Amino acid sequence: MRYLHTMVRVTDVDASLDFYCNKLGLVEVRRHENEKGRFTLIFLAAPGDTDTSKAKRAPELELTYNWDPETYTGGRNFGHLAYKVDNVYETCQRLMDAGVTINRPPRDGNMAFVRSPDNISIEILQEGDPLPPQEPWVSMPNTGVW
């Protein structure tokens, strides 16, 4: 058995790709348009996980866009997506500079949470040991829910 991907439904492909690729830093590895089923599947991977050979393919994020408008409701029962980064502070600063709200700042130098345009909670974890706590993160309050 091998873990393949996590699927999340999106309502706006452009806004979702802007968030996941331009802001979060994922890379589109393939796309499938299904006219009969009226949906588009877009598969994203972390930059270091773009080898698409079966032997080396890392788990991906599948964005599912249904062509016919739907209203999606969700709750915390989904949980969240999680990505490790080289520097949690630099990643959060880059996201903030791009207009993304940091819902749970990395006060501990280890973990932060943000949300996608479709309200999917995303955990950002420090690779390796936590970084020493530093401002402005230490005193930054939570915003919204994560």
C-alpha positions in Angstrom: 0.0 0.0 0.0 1.2 3.5 -0.8 -0.4 6.9 0.1 -1.2 8.7 -3.1 -2.9 12.1 -2.5 -5.3 14.2 -0.6 -8.2 15.7 -2.5 -9.8 19.1 -1.7 -12.6 20.7 -3.7 -12.0 24.2 -4.9 -14.5 26.8 -6.1 -12.0 29.1 -8.0 -9.1 27.5 -9.9 -7.2 30.8 -10.4 -7.5 31.8 -6.7 -6.5 28.3 -5.6 -3.5 28.0 -7.9 -2.4 31.5 -6.8 -2.5 30.4 -3.2 -1.1 26.9 -3.5 1.5 27.6 -6.2 2.4 31.3 -6.1 2.1 31.8 -2.3 2.6 28.4 -0.7 5.1 27.3 -3.3 3.7 24.0 -4.6 4.1 23.0 -8.3 1.5 21.8 -10.7 2.6 18.3 -11.9 -0.4 17.3 -14.0 -4.0 18.2 -14.9 -7.0 16.2 -16.1 -10.1 17.7 -17.7 -13.1 15.5 -17.8 -15.8 17.0 -20.1 -18.3 14.2 -19.6 -18.0 14.4 -15.8 -17.7 18.2 -15.9 -14.7 18.5 -13.6 -11.0 19.3 -13.6 -8.4 17.6 -11.5 -5.1 19.5 -10.8 -2.3 17.6 -9.0 0.2 19.6 -7.0 3.5 18.6 -5.3 6.1 20.2 -3.1 9.1 21.4 -5.3 11.3 18.6 -4.1 8.6 16.0 -4.8 8.0 16.5 -8.5 9.5 13.3 -9.8 6.5 11.6 -11.4 7.9 8.1 -11.8 5.8 5.6 -9.9 8.7 4.5 -7.8 9.5 8.0 -6.6 6.2 9.8 -6.6 5.5 11.5 -3.3 2.0 12.1 -2.1 0.3 15.0 -3.9 -2.5 17.4 -3.3 -5.4 17.0 -5.8 -7.5 20.1 -6.4 -10.9 19.1 -7.7 -12.9 21.8 -9.5 -16.5 20.9 -10.5 -17.6 23.0 -13.4 -21.2 23.3 -12.2 -21.2 25.6 -9.2 -21.7 24.0 -5.8 -21.5 25.4 -2.3 -19.1 23.4 -0.1 -19.4 23.3 3.6 -16.8 21.8 5.8 -15.7 21.6 9.3 -12.7 20.8 11.4 -13.5 17.1 10.8 -11.4 17.2 7.7 -8.3 18.1 9.7 -5.6 19.8 7.7 -2.8 19.5 5.2 0.8 19.7 6.5 4.0 20.7 4.9 7.6 20.9 6.3 9.6 23.9 5.4 13.3 24.9 5.7 12.4 28.0 7.8 8.9 28.5 9.3 9.5 32.2 10.0 10.6 33.0 6.4 7.7 31.0 5.0 5.2 32.8 7.2 6.7 36.2 6.3 6.5 35.4 2.6 2.9 34.3 3.0 2.0 37.4 5.0 3.7 39.6 2.4 1.5 37.9 -0.2 -1.6 38.8 1.7 -2.2 35.4 3.5 -3.4 35.6 7.1 -1.3 33.6 9.6 -4.1 32.1 11.7 -1.7 30.5 14.2 1.7 32.2 14.2 4.9 30.1 14.7 5.3 31.4 18.3 7.2 28.2 19.1 9.5 28.3 16.1 8.0 25.1 14.9 4.4 25.3 13.8 2.0 27.7 12.1 -1.4 27.4 10.4 -2.9 29.3 7.4 -6.1 28.7 5.4 -6.5 28.4 1.6 -9.1 30.4 -0.3 -11.5 27.5 0.2 -10.9 27.5 4.0 -8.7 24.4 4.1 -6.5 24.5 7.1 -2.8 24.1 6.3 -0.1 23.4 8.9 3.4 24.6 8.3 6.1 22.8 10.2 9.7 23.6 10.7 12.1 21.0 9.2 14.3 19.6 12.0 14.5 21.2 15.4 12.3 24.2 16.2 13.9 27.6 15.6 14.5 29.9 18.6 11.4 31.9 19.4 11.6 35.4 17.9 9.5 38.5 17.4 7.1 39.5 15.9 5.9 35.9 16.0 6.2 35.3 19.8 3.7 38.1 20.6 1.4 37.7 17.5 -2.1 36.5 18.5 -4.1 33.8 16.7 -6.5 35.1 14.0 -9.7 33.3 13.3 -9.7 29.5 13.5 -7.1 27.1 12.3 
